[in-house]
């Protein structure tokens, strides 16, 4: 039994690889095999490579994500909406994870528990949105939540013991969150965030599949 971490070169992904130990496969653009969310061929090749190893993954965790960079920052109002920024957010935060599910969910165990977790964000919750702004990131993460819930329904038909959920990691000290850390905001190290999420992941059962959870195990609104 092994774990697969997608986005293993990032802060949270690397912390998961460290915490889970040697029976962990970390995949990223720089791994062997490489995996690029914007290149479905690389995702399919990585899945085929894993299938050929005759291993069973009891945990697959998607720690990929995009919030800012390449001159893009979260929009403060609709005046800041930019086509390229929105496309970039959807490519990395929604389409990429959907392609991971397409190629890797069929590799979860057929007759025993297996878990696929994608790291979403609380700001993707429509029900929790009381401040506005961040149009592209919010919308892409909301799309990810819908993709996850939909995939979980299909997964249940083929692998009744498998679990597929979205999880909010909280504000973690990474390059993604660095420009937005502010006084009064609880920022945790990647190691602490992972230490808090792992027991929640271990405690998930089949009735939780398709859910949207916070790092403390609480259920988040859609």
Secondary structure, DSSP 8 states (H G I E B T S, - for coil): -EEEEETTTSHHHHHHHHHH-SSEEEESTTSSS---TT-HHHHHHHHHHHHHTT--EEEEEE-----SBTTB---SSGGG--HHHHHHHHIIIIIHHHHHHHHHGGGB-SSS-EEEEEEE-GGG-STT--S---HHHHHHHHHHHHHHHHHHHHHHHH-TTEEEEEEE--SBSSTTTGGG--TT---B-HHHHHHHHHHHHHT--GGGTT-EEETTS-B---
